Amino acid sequence: DAPNRFIINVQEDQVEPLRAFVAERGIAPPTLYPMVRGRLIERNGRAVNGEQYPDDDPRARRFAEREFNLSSADGFGDDNKIVAGRTWPREYRGAPQVSVEEKFAETLGWKVGDRIAFDIAGQRIDARIANLRKVEWESFKPNFFVVFSPGALDGYSASYITAVKVPAERTRFTAEVVERFPNLSVIDVDAILTQVRSIGDQVAQVVQVVFWFSLA
């Protein structure tokens, strides 16, 4: 039941038209997630940079120096399990809070209660870490390392991402989406997996040939 099409670069005024477009084709209306680019600048009042992390931990350095895709949500699905702290109620509209993927938090040394600051297009946003999540990345659903509480990212320029499960008989779905919304990018996961399987089969055949040649 995993989604097999990712749709990215959806603009705010296309969110509802895209939902309706998908529903018209007998597919469950998708959930669209906002994506805002932000750079980590501070933790608990202390500026953050890659030099604070040891040379033997390149992943932490990379996280501290790069921009992130930030998102917001009023709740989480079955592919996200809260393992520390508490999530916010769906109607929450208070001070910004964030939910952080547990391995990501562990890499950077974050914990529940820490205050994190990001720079978004020159504007600073501060938030308290409300909880840590265990994410099932293999679900193929859109997921993020850092998710803000609902309303926290309102006013920031965002694009949206979603994923849908398209029946095999809907062979023209991708073309129809691009025809209706030319700016969108559709990633066909089925096509990618088919290509990966094909390459795997070819590699297996080569290995078999080498094995029999060596045995002979």
C-alpha positions in Angstrom: 0.0 0.0 0.0 3.0 2.3 -0.2 2.6 5.4 -2.3 4.1 5.1 -5.8 4.1 8.7 -7.0 5.7 11.7 -5.3 4.5 15.1 -6.4 6.7 18.0 -5.6 7.0 21.8 -6.1 3.2 22.3 -5.5 2.5 26.0 -4.9 0.1 27.2 -2.2 -2.6 28.2 -4.7 -2.4 24.7 -6.3 -3.0 22.7 -3.1 -6.8 22.5 -3.3 -6.9 22.1 -7.2 -4.4 19.2 -7.0 -6.5 17.5 -4.2 -9.6 17.8 -6.4 -7.7 16.7 -9.5 -6.5 13.5 -7.8 -10.0 12.8 -6.2 -11.6 13.1 -9.7 -9.5 10.1 -10.8 -10.8 7.9 -8.0 -7.7 8.2 -5.9 -7.8 9.1 -2.2 -7.3 12.9 -1.8 -3.7 13.4 -0.7 -2.2 15.1 2.3 0.1 17.9 1.2 3.0 18.9 3.4 4.6 22.4 3.3 8.3 22.6 2.8 10.3 25.7 4.0 14.1 25.9 3.6 15.8 26.9 6.8 19.3 26.9 8.3 20.1 25.9 11.9 21.7 28.9 13.7 21.3 28.3 17.4 20.7 25.8 20.2 19.9 26.9 23.7 21.2 30.4 23.1 24.5 29.2 21.6 25.4 29.7 18.0 25.7 26.4 16.0 28.3 25.6 13.4 30.0 22.5 12.0 33.3 23.2 13.8 31.6 22.3 17.1 31.4 18.7 16.0 34.4 16.3 15.9 36.1 15.5 12.5 35.2 11.8 13.0 31.5 12.7 12.9 31.0 14.1 9.4 27.2 13.5 9.5 26.8 15.8 12.5 29.0 18.4 10.8 27.0 18.2 7.6 23.7 18.6 9.5 25.0 21.6 11.3 26.1 23.4 8.1 23.4 22.7 5.6 19.9 24.0 5.0 16.9 21.8 6.0 13.5 21.1 4.5 11.3 22.2 7.5 7.6 21.3 7.6 4.6 21.7 9.9 1.8 19.4 10.9 -1.1 19.2 13.3 -0.5 15.5 14.0 1.4 12.4 12.8 0.4 9.2 11.1 1.2 5.5 11.9 4.7 5.9 10.3 5.7 8.3 13.1 5.8 7.1 16.7 6.5 9.5 19.6 9.3 8.0 21.7 10.0 11.0 24.0 8.1 14.0 25.1 4.5 14.8 24.1 2.9 15.9 20.8 0.7 19.0 20.5 -3.1 18.8 20.2 -4.4 19.2 16.7 -5.9 22.6 17.5 -2.7 23.9 19.0 -1.8 27.5 17.8 0.6 28.6 20.6 4.3 29.3 20.7 6.3 27.4 18.1 7.3 23.8 19.0 9.2 21.2 17.0 9.1 17.5 16.7 12.5 15.9 15.8 13.4 12.5 14.3 15.2 10.6 17.1 18.4 9.6 15.1 18.8 13.1 13.8 18.4 14.5 17.4 20.9 11.9 18.7 23.4 12.9 16.0 23.3 16.6 17.0 23.0 16.0 20.7 19.4 17.4 21.0 16.9 16.5 23.6 13.4 17.3 24.6 13.1 20.8 26.0 16.0 22.3 24.0 15.4 25.6 22.3 16.3 25.6 18.6 16.6 28.6 16.2 16.5 28.5 12.4 17.1 31.2 9.8 14.4 31.2 7.1 15.1 33.7 4.3 16.7 36.1 6.7 14.1 35.7 9.4 14.7 34.0 12.7 12.3 31.5 14.2 12.7 29.9 17.7 11.0 26.8 18.9 11.2 24.3 21.8 11.7 20.6 21.1 8.4 19.1 22.2 9.1 15.5 21.3 11.2 13.0 19.4 9.9 10.6 16.8 10.8 7.2 15.4 10.1 7.5 11.7 9.4 4.5 9.4 11.2 5.8 6.4 10.4 2.7 4.4 6.7 3.7 4.4 7.6 5.8 1.3 5.4 8.7 2.8 6.8 12.2 3.0 8.7 12.7 6.2 10.9 15.3 7.7 13.7 15.5 10.3 12.2 18.6 11.8 8.4 19.3 12.0 7.0 22.5 13.5 3.7 22.8 15.3 0.7 24.0 13.2 0.7 27.6 12.3 4.4 28.1 13.2 5.5 28.4 9.5 2.5 30.5 8.3 3.7 33.5 6.4 6.9 31.9 5.1 7.2 31.1 1.5 6.6 27.4 1.0 6.2 24.7 -1.6 4.3 21.5 -1.0 5.0 17.8 -1.4 2.7 14.8 -1.4 2.7 11.1 -2.3 -0.2 9.1 -3.7 -0.9 5.4 -4.5 -1.8 5.2 -8.2 -3.5 2.0 -9.4 -1.6 0.2 -12.1 -4.3 0.8 -14.7 -3.9 4.6 -14.4 -1.1 4.5 -16.8 -1.5 8.2 -17.8 -1.7 9.6 -14.3 1.8 11.2 -14.4 1.2 12.7 -17.9 -2.2 14.1 -16.8 -0.7 15.8 -13.7 2.0 17.4 -15.7 -0.4 18.5 -18.4 -2.7 20.1 -15.8 0.1 21.5 -13.6 3.2 22.1 -15.8 5.4 23.3 -12.9 5.0 20.2 -10.9 7.5 17.3 -10.8 6.2 13.8 -10.5 8.6 11.0 -9.4 7.4 7.6 -10.5 8.6 5.2 -7.8 7.3 2.2 -9.7 9.4 3.1 -12.7 12.5 3.6 -10.6 12.0 0.3 -8.8 11.5 -1.5 -12.1 14.8 -0.1 -13.4 16.6 -1.0 -10.2 15.3 -4.6 -10.4 16.4 -4.8 -14.1 19.9 -3.7 -13.1 19.9 -6.2 -10.3 18.9 -9.0 -12.6 21.7 -8.0 -15.1 24.3 -7.9 -12.3 23.1 -11.3 -11.1 23.6 -12.8 -14.6 27.1 -11.4 -14.8 28.0 -12.9 -11.4 26.7 -16.2 -12.5 28.7 -16.1 -15.7 31.9 -15.3 -13.7 31.1 -18.0 -11.2 30.7 -20.7 -13.9 33.8 -19.5 -15.8 35.9 -19.6 -12.6 34.5 -23.1 -11.8 35.3 -24.3 -15.4 
